[in-house]
Structure formats: C-alpha cells, structure tokens
Amino acid sequence: MSEPVTLAELRSVDLFDDIDDEQLAEWVPVASAEELEPGDLIFEQDEDPPGLKLLLEGESIVVRIEGERTEPVGRQIAPTWMGAIAVLTGGPLGVRMKADTPCRVALVKADDFRRLAFSQPAVHQRVMRQVAPVMSRITGMEQNRERLASLGTMAAGLAHELNNPAAAARRAAAQMEEALDVIGSTMGRFVDSGIEREEASALVTLQQEALAGAEERTARDTLDVADAEEELIARLEELGVSEPWRLAEPLAAAGVDRAWLDRVSTLAGSATDAAVAWVAATLTVRGLAGELQESTKRMSDLVGAVKSYAYMDRGDLVEVDLHEGLETTLAVLGHRLKHTEIEVVREYDKSLPKLTVRGSELNQVWTNLLDNAIDALGDRGTITISTRGEADGARVEVSDDGPGIAPENRERVFDSFFTTKEVGHGLGLGLSTAHRIVVDRHHGMITVDSEPGATSFRVWLPLTQS
C-alpha cells in the first residue's frame, strides 16, 4: 500500500543536495512509498524501470543474472537513489535489485522524474555525473567476466593437453612397476634352478644383445615385427613358457629370433621361462623409461609455454622476442586447433630485434586475434602470421581466409560490447581490449582489412616504451 513521503525523508537523499526546499517540495506529491520485506523485488534485470526509486530505509542487494548463474554486484544502503540513469537514458537495467532487509522505498514515476529532473538542472547534472563511474564499473565487470571466460577456456584446454601425457606417464609407471617385480624375482629363480656363474654370465650377454638390438631397431617395419612375434610365440610355447604372447612383443621389437631363444634355453634349463621374462621385462622397462621421459617433457613444455605466455617472474615492462610470444600463444591455444584442419603458416622476419613491451598484456592481443581467426574458419582454412620491421617498429599481421567481416561491421569491430558472434559466444570485449592494449598501453596502431576470403588484422608496435 502506497504511503506519502515527507520533505524530511527526501532531504536525506543526496540526489537533492543541490536544490532548495522550495524545489524539493515539488517532489513530495509525486513520490509514494511502500514497505518491502527481505527478498521483495525492487528492480528486475533487463526491464525498463518504472521510475526513480529512493531507498529511504534499509539495505538492498544488487545481482547480475548470467544464464543460470547469479553473480553478486554490490549493495545499496539507505538513504540513496536508484534507477535514475536508466530512466533518463531510456535503457533497461542491467542488474536485479532486491530488498535485503526490511526497506522503505519511494517511487517517482518515470514521466514525473524526467519532467522534474529537466526543470531542475542541479538534479539532472548530479545524475549525469554518475553515468561515467557506473559505465566504468559495468565495463570493468564485463571485462573481468571476459577474462575469466577466456581463462576458463584456456585452463580447460591446457588440462586436456596435460591429461594425455600425464595419463601416459601414469600408465608407464604402473607397467614399469610390474616389469621391475619380474626383474627382481629372476635372480631367485636362477639360484633355485642351480644356474652356475658361467651360464649366468652368458645369459647377461644375451640380455645385452637384446638391448642393443632394441636400440638399433626402433624404426623396424611393423609387418616384420608382427611376423617375428608369431614365430617367437610358437617357439616360446614349445619351450613351455607361460603367457608367451606377453613376452613376444618386446622380444620381437628387439630383433631376437628362434636361435636366440634356443641359446637362452640351453643356458637356463628349467629357468628358461624366468630368463625370457627377465629379458622381456628389461626391454619393457627401457621402452617405458623413454615414454616417461617423453611424457614429462611434454608436460614441462606445456608448463613452460604457460609461464612464458604470462611472463611470470618478470617485471611489467619486459624485453621480448615477438615470435616467442606468438608461439607460446599458439601452444596455449593448441587445443582449439588440435581436431581441425586449420593450417597455421608462419612468415617470420627473424631479423626483428627484441621489443620492450608489456609482455603479458601483449599476449592477450595475440590470443584475441588468433582466437577470432579460429572462430571465423571453423574446422578448416589457413591462418597466416607474418612479422616484419617497419618505421622504427615491428608489424605483426594475423590473417585468415574465412568468410570475412561484413562491411557495415568493420568500423565497429573495436567498439566495446560490439560482437558478431552468437549470443553466449562473446561479449564484444576481445578486440576492444586488444585496441586498448596496443594503442593506449603501447602507443601503437591496430587496423583491419576484410573481404570474403581475406581478413587481416595488422598491429604496429614501437621498438621501445617510455
């Protein structure tokens, strides 16, 4: 139920600080108050506000709805005013406001508010002075959301890239443990079977022959190995070796043959199965060690790429090789290219000197340009990255042979919140962020030329920064 508002209540709100009581009295008859309970709606997001609202008592909470996620934005504490900017500019509110405690809220309907605000310039000016800070906060929130979304995508991609070598290393470690158990138990089998020192020494020689064969035959023809496996399995079965199919693969890859198995059988006697398993396990461990080295190197390379991408352990202004930044960005975006037919062509001018730049910020530029090129191409196409020295600076060009940017959109691609992507696939801040970093932070230039089949973003950067 609506209640009248007093002059004293209105005077407590700073929106009216610059007008006298006579002017303020004009607001009393057009303002009506109501009592709200916690959880009651004050303003709904993406709807036109009914007018100016004055929070006379209590506190409200401000949230932003993104899909199914609700993100807290801030709080309003009485006495204060809300919704004035949206009413004057004619746009919907970008947030939802609800009472967080028992509140007393007054409404001045939109038409009445506009009439009085325009007739009392002091009120209008106070509202307009808040436009820039509010827009700055909104832009900052959206930029943070864009960065978080990019980081989430990047983290998911890196997690996927790291998972493959990590899984390979884990699998190799488990198999190595099993092989080492076989190797460790072999000596006991030799002793139990009564193998003399001379025969044991000869078996070690045969083991070394197999290891040397494995070193020489890493690229052996797959078909030859398969044929050799069948022959070895047949001979191992004749010798009474259990599970011969498990031992034949590493032995065949090492190039051993029936004659080698016969020599082992002659020397080992009743311990032939243990001797063959021992050599096979040794060969397996050698191969698994190589897999572990390759897997851990891959993980180390990925971590190094991320560290280089972010320029960790370095100051704000850093001296960098542009090509290093481009390559680490490609490594970080590798997961987006992995299952496509997109070709990346590099045309680097290796004579370019190092540049003094804000390294981690500049990599955001390459990320946005390359990410947009990948989006434009879809599953196939060509991205060309070229660099060259030019007029006391360096030029980097990222081109793609995708469908191009529509003529009516080319002039707006660097505007904040402008995007040609589908809803939910971009906030229109990537290229505006790239423009700000290049132009404002590095005193450079960024331009775009586009037609169907040829889109090029060109970045010029000075060699040094003040």
BALO-586754 format. One line per 2 residues: number of its first residue (from 1); their letters; for each residue x, y, z of C-alpha. Coordinates in steps of 0.02 Angstrom, whole numbers, padded with zeros to 5 digits. Layout:
// BALO-586754
NUM> a> X:Y:Z  ... .
END
This chain:
// BALO-586754
1> ms> 00000:00000:00000  00069:00170:-00051 .
3> ep> 00108:00300:00082  00151:00485:00068 .
5> vt> 00333:00540:00080  00389:00685:00188 .
7> la> 00504:00827:00140  00625:00772:00277 .
9> el> 00638:00598:00201  00677:00669:00030 .
11> rs> 00806:00789:00103  00906:00640:00170 .
13> vd> 00941:00580:-00008  01097:00659:-00085 .
15> lf> 01015:00671:-00257  00929:00828:-00192 .
17> dd> 01079:00908:-00104  01094:01048:-00232 .
19> id> 00913:01108:-00231  00821:01212:-00100 .
21> de> 00667:01163:-00001  00550:01254:-00122 .
23> ql> 00614:01150:-00268  00616:00992:-00162 .
25> ae> 00434:01020:-00114  00387:00987:-00297 .
27> wv> 00444:00806:-00274  00334:00770:-00122 .
29> pv> 00166:00750:-00211  00240:00636:-00349 .
31> as> 00331:00518:-00229  00242:00372:-00147 .
33> ae> 00324:00248:-00027  00296:00066:00014 .
35> el> 00366:-00056:00142  00462:-00206:00075 .
37> ep> 00513:-00367:00159  00681:-00456:00130 .
39> gd> 00678:-00538:-00041  00549:-00420:-00117 .
41> li> 00594:-00359:-00291  00643:-00177:-00316 .
43> fe> 00703:-00183:-00497  00710:-00327:-00622 .
45> qd> 00859:-00351:-00738  00835:-00312:-00924 .
47> ed> 00670:-00223:-00894  00633:-00037:-00911 .
49> pp> 00622:00038:-00736  00452:00112:-00687 .
51> gl> 00541:00267:-00625  00663:00335:-00497 .
53> kl> 00666:00238:-00334  00726:00311:-00170 .
55> ll> 00788:00191:-00037  00736:00283:00121 .
57> eg> 00766:00144:00248  00854:-00025:00245 .
59> es> 00976:-00109:00127  00958:-00190:-00043 .
61> iv> 01068:-00315:-00135  01115:-00296:-00318 .
63> vr> 01148:-00452:-00426  01176:-00491:-00610 .
65> ie> 01097:-00643:-00691  01200:-00736:-00821 .
67> ge> 01105:-00888:-00883  01079:-00997:-00730 .
69> rt> 01213:-00907:-00630  01180:-00764:-00509 .
71> ep> 01330:-00651:-00475  01328:-00526:-00330 .
73> vg> 01371:-00350:-00388  01350:-00239:-00235 .
75> rq> 01235:-00168:-00102  01134:-00010:-00083 .
77> ia> 01117:00066:00090  00986:00197:00134 .
79> pt> 00968:00338:00104  01009:00330:-00083 .
81> wm> 00930:00334:-00257  00918:00201:-00392 .
83> ga> 00866:00184:-00574  00886:00368:-00622 .
85> ia> 01016:00338:-00760  00911:00205:-00846 .
87> vl> 00755:00316:-00840  00846:00465:-00916 .
89> tg> 00939:00365:-01049  00789:00257:-01093 .
91> gp> 00876:00089:-01072  00838:-00065:-00969 .
93> lg> 00927:-00100:-00806  01074:-00219:-00817 .
95> vr> 01051:-00286:-00640  00918:-00353:-00522 .
97> mk> 00889:-00267:-00354  00802:-00346:-00205 .
99> ad> 00771:-00294:-00026  00898:-00375:00089 .
101> tp> 00822:-00306:00249  00652:-00227:00286 .
103> cr> 00652:-00073:00172  00552:00084:00142 .
105> va> 00561:00128:-00043  00484:00279:-00130 .
107> lv> 00440:00282:-00316  00439:00435:-00428 .
109> ka> 00361:00379:-00592  00468:00396:-00749 .
111> dd> 00370:00539:-00828  00367:00640:-00666 .
113> fr> 00553:00609:-00637  00603:00664:-00812 .
115> rl> 00494:00820:-00800  00566:00875:-00633 .
117> af> 00746:00824:-00672  00747:00927:-00833 .
119> sq> 00666:01076:-00746  00794:01069:-00605 .
121> pa> 00966:01061:-00688  01054:01027:-00522 .
123> vh> 00966:00859:-00507  00996:00816:-00689 .
125> qr> 01181:00858:-00675  01202:00752:-00519 .
127> vm> 01129:00603:-00611  01238:00633:-00765 .
129> rq> 01395:00642:-00657  01364:00461:-00608 .
131> va> 01349:00395:-00787  01537:00381:-00816 .
133> pv> 01576:00291:-00650  01429:00172:-00672 .
135> ms> 01477:00131:-00852  01658:00110:-00797 .
137> ri> 01604:-00016:-00664  01495:-00109:-00788 .
139> tg> 01635:-00114:-00917  01757:-00174:-00785 .
141> me> 01637:-00312:-00732  01613:-00367:-00912 .
143> qn> 01800:-00363:-00947  01832:-00468:-00792 .
145> re> 01698:-00589:-00849  01777:-00597:-01022 .
147> rl> 01948:-00629:-00947  01879:-00763:-00832 .
149> as> 01788:-00845:-00976  01949:-00843:-01079 .
151> lg> 02048:-00911:-00934  01919:-01047:-00907 .
153> tm> 01928:-01099:-01089  02117:-01092:-01086 .
155> aa> 02127:-01190:-00924  02010:-01324:-00993 .
157> gl> 02117:-01338:-01149  02279:-01349:-01051 .
159> ah> 02202:-01477:-00934  02156:-01581:-01086 .
161> el> 02331:-01562:-01159  02414:-01605:-00993 .
163> nn> 02299:-01753:-00963  02365:-01852:-01112 .
165> pa> 02550:-01854:-01060  02501:-01870:-00877 .
167> aa> 02395:-02024:-00915  02536:-02096:-01021 .
169> ar> 02660:-02068:-00880  02542:-02147:-00753 .
171> ra> 02515:-02298:-00864  02702:-02316:-00898 .
173> aa> 02740:-02306:-00711  02614:-02444:-00673 .
175> qm> 02686:-02555:-00810  02862:-02519:-00753 .
177> ee> 02819:-02573:-00575  02758:-02740:-00642 .
179> al> 02914:-02763:-00750  03029:-02721:-00605 .
181> dv> 02943:-02855:-00500  02986:-02981:-00635 .
183> ig> 03166:-02923:-00642  03182:-02927:-00453 .
185> st> 03117:-03106:-00439  03227:-03175:-00577 .
187> mg> 03385:-03194:-00475  03297:-03305:-00350 .
189> rf> 03233:-03417:-00492  03410:-03431:-00561 .
191> vd> 03478:-03483:-00391  03338:-03610:-00363 .
193> sg> 03368:-03689:-00534  03554:-03710:-00500 .
195> ie> 03619:-03598:-00639  03808:-03580:-00621 .
197> re> 03903:-03417:-00631  03966:-03452:-00807 .
199> ea> 03790:-03484:-00875  03725:-03330:-00784 .
201> sa> 03862:-03225:-00864  03815:-03293:-01035 .
203> lv> 03632:-03251:-01003  03682:-03072:-00961 .
205> tl> 03773:-03065:-01128  03614:-03122:-01217 .
207> qq> 03517:-02989:-01123  03640:-02857:-01182 .
209> ea> 03621:-02919:-01361  03432:-02897:-01349 .
211> la> 03452:-02721:-01277  03573:-02674:-01415 .
213> ga> 03451:-02744:-01543  03312:-02638:-01470 .
215> ee> 03420:-02482:-01489  03452:-02521:-01672 .
217> rt> 03276:-02572:-01720  03168:-02431:-01653 .
219> ar> 03102:-02396:-01829  03084:-02577:-01882 .
221> dt> 02945:-02615:-02004  02782:-02654:-01913 .
223> ld> 02740:-02801:-02026  02911:-02880:-01995 .
225> va> 02886:-02865:-01808  02713:-02947:-01819 .
227> da> 02784:-03093:-01917  02927:-03111:-01793 .
229> ee> 02804:-03111:-01648  02708:-03259:-01720 .
231> el> 02870:-03357:-01741  02928:-03316:-01564 .
233> ia> 02759:-03361:-01488  02767:-03531:-01571 .
235> rl> 02943:-03564:-01505  02901:-03500:-01329 .
237> ee> 02752:-03618:-01322  02868:-03762:-01371 .
239> lg> 02985:-03712:-01228  02840:-03714:-01106 .
241> vs> 02846:-03527:-01067  02682:-03464:-00993 .
243> ep> 02589:-03318:-01075  02708:-03311:-01224 .
245> wr> 02604:-03176:-01311  02652:-03052:-01172 .
247> la> 02838:-03083:-01195  02845:-03096:-01384 .
249> ep> 02808:-02912:-01422  02961:-02832:-01336 .
251> la> 03072:-02977:-01393  03017:-02960:-01574 .
253> aa> 03041:-02771:-01570  03220:-02803:-01510 .
255> gv> 03251:-02918:-01658  03282:-03081:-01564 .
257> dr> 03246:-03244:-01656  03222:-03430:-01626 .
259> aw> 03410:-03458:-01619  03424:-03330:-01478 .
261> ld> 03284:-03418:-01382  03371:-03586:-01407 .
263> rv> 03532:-03516:-01332  03435:-03449:-01182 .
265> st> 03351:-03617:-01158  03518:-03708:-01165 .
267> la> 03593:-03595:-01032  03441:-03575:-00917 .
269> gs> 03369:-03751:-00923  03220:-03763:-00805 .
271> at> 03228:-03575:-00777  03202:-03534:-00962 .
273> da> 03033:-03452:-00930  03112:-03341:-00794 .
275> av> 03259:-03296:-00906  03149:-03249:-01053 .
277> aw> 03030:-03149:-00940  03182:-03060:-00864 .
279> va> 03248:-03005:-01034  03073:-02954:-01093 .
281> at> 03045:-02854:-00934  03214:-02768:-00956 .
283> lt> 03166:-02719:-01134  02996:-02659:-01074 .
285> vr> 03074:-02552:-00937  03191:-02473:-01065 .
287> gl> 03042:-02429:-01176  02937:-02366:-01030 .
289> ag> 03080:-02255:-00971  03077:-02174:-01142 .
291> el> 02889:-02150:-01132  02906:-02070:-00960 .
293> qe> 03040:-01951:-01023  02934:-01902:-01173 .
295> st> 02777:-01879:-01067  02862:-01775:-00933 .
297> kr> 02949:-01671:-01067  02780:-01636:-01146 .
299> ms> 02710:-01581:-00978  02864:-01475:-00944 .
301> dl> 02849:-01394:-01117  02666:-01350:-01084 .
303> vg> 02705:-01275:-00914  02848:-01178:-00994 .
305> av> 02730:-01113:-01127  02606:-01052:-00996 .
307> ks> 02746:-00972:-00895  02813:-00885:-01049 .
309> ya> 02637:-00834:-01101  02609:-00746:-00935 .
311> ym> 02789:-00683:-00921  02799:-00746:-00742 .
313> dr> 02947:-00693:-00638  02974:-00540:-00746 .
315> gd> 02933:-00357:-00722  02792:-00260:-00804 .
317> lv> 02896:-00193:-00949  02997:-00335:-01024 .
319> ev> 03112:-00358:-01173  03037:-00495:-01280 .
321> dl> 03053:-00586:-01443  02885:-00561:-01531 .
323> he> 02898:-00733:-01608  02915:-00813:-01436 .
325> gl> 02752:-00731:-01381  02662:-00785:-01540 .
327> et> 02724:-00965:-01524  02679:-00981:-01340 .
329> tl> 02506:-00911:-01379  02487:-01042:-01515 .
331> av> 02540:-01175:-01389  02411:-01113:-01263 .
333> lg> 02277:-01116:-01400  02336:-01284:-01465 .
335> hr> 02182:-01374:-01400  02071:-01268:-01515 .
337> lk> 02171:-01317:-01669  02200:-01499:-01624 .
339> ht> 02045:-01576:-01701  02029:-01459:-01851 .
341> ei> 02103:-01449:-02025  02163:-01271:-01995 .
343> ev> 02340:-01241:-02057  02448:-01109:-01972 .
345> vr> 02575:-01029:-02089  02718:-00931:-02012 .
347> ey> 02807:-00794:-02108  02926:-00726:-01977 .
349> dk> 03059:-00595:-02002  03196:-00670:-01894 .
351> sl> 03299:-00511:-01906  03174:-00416:-01796 .
353> pk> 03257:-00350:-01638  03180:-00381:-01469 .
355> lt> 03045:-00258:-01415  03017:-00179:-01246 .
357> vr> 02833:-00210:-01210  02709:-00255:-01076 .
359> gs> 02729:-00438:-01113  02581:-00524:-01030 .
361> el> 02462:-00390:-01094  02527:-00405:-01272 .
363> nq> 02494:-00592:-01270  02311:-00552:-01238 .
365> vw> 02312:-00464:-01407  02382:-00617:-01497 .
367> tn> 02257:-00727:-01404  02108:-00622:-01460 .
369> ll> 02166:-00608:-01641  02207:-00793:-01658 .
371> dn> 02051:-00848:-01564  01942:-00743:-01679 .
373> ai> 02030:-00813:-01833  01996:-00991:-01772 .
375> da> 01813:-00947:-01742  01799:-00871:-01915 .
377> lg> 01871:-01026:-02001  01776:-01160:-01906 .
379> dr> 01851:-01330:-01948  01963:-01290:-02096 .
381> gt> 02060:-01149:-02175  02226:-01059:-02161 .
383> it> 02290:-00935:-02032  02445:-00838:-02085 .
385> is> 02551:-00749:-01955  02683:-00632:-02025 .
387> tr> 02806:-00511:-01945  02921:-00378:-02017 .
389> ge> 03015:-00222:-01965  02934:-00058:-02013 .
391> ad> 02965:00127:-01971  03058:00110:-01805 .
393> ga> 02941:-00027:-01751  02876:-00200:-01788 .
395> rv> 02721:-00253:-01882  02626:-00412:-01843 .
397> ev> 02489:-00470:-01960  02363:-00608:-01921 .
399> sd> 02263:-00659:-02075  02134:-00792:-02114 .
401> dg> 02044:-00849:-02270  01874:-00858:-02186 .
403> pg> 01710:-00775:-02239  01767:-00601:-02188 .
405> ia> 01684:-00461:-02089  01529:-00379:-02160 .
407> pe> 01562:-00201:-02223  01438:-00124:-02101 .
409> nr> 01531:-00205:-01955  01712:-00163:-01998 .
411> er> 01708:00010:-01921  01637:-00058:-01759 .
413> vf> 01745:-00212:-01726  01850:-00119:-01597 .
415> ds> 01698:-00047:-01505  01662:-00111:-01330 .
417> ff> 01517:-00235:-01320  01503:-00249:-01509 .
419> tt> 01510:-00429:-01569  01457:-00526:-01723 .
421> ke> 01458:-00691:-01628  01301:-00781:-01572 .
423> vg> 01228:-00742:-01402  01331:-00825:-01267 .
425> hg> 01487:-00839:-01377  01565:-00669:-01349 .
427> lg> 01541:-00508:-01253  01618:-00393:-01383 .
429> lg> 01766:-00351:-01272  01906:-00452:-01352 .
431> ls> 01950:-00333:-01493  01913:-00178:-01389 .
433> ta> 02036:-00246:-01260  02164:-00279:-01397 .
435> hr> 02141:-00099:-01461  02164:-00028:-01286 .
437> iv> 02322:-00130:-01255  02401:-00087:-01423 .
439> vd> 02350:00097:-01436  02336:00158:-01256 .
441> rh> 02463:00046:-01169  02594:00028:-01308 .
443> hg> 02566:00185:-01414  02547:00075:-01567 .
445> mi> 02415:00051:-01701  02292:-00089:-01744 .
447> tv> 02190:-00095:-01904  02086:-00221:-02001 .
449> ds> 02055:-00255:-02185  01925:-00382:-02232 .
451> ep> 01837:-00455:-02382  01770:-00630:-02414 .
453> ga> 01918:-00750:-02409  02042:-00625:-02337 .
455> ts> 02037:-00542:-02166  02195:-00463:-02094 .
457> fr> 02223:-00381:-01926  02382:-00277:-01926 .
459> vw> 02470:-00222:-01767  02613:-00096:-01768 .
461> lp> 02717:-00077:-01610  02863:00040:-01572 .
463> lt> 03027:-00045:-01528  03035:00035:-01355 .
465> qs> 02914:00102:-01225  02938:00253:-01113 .
END
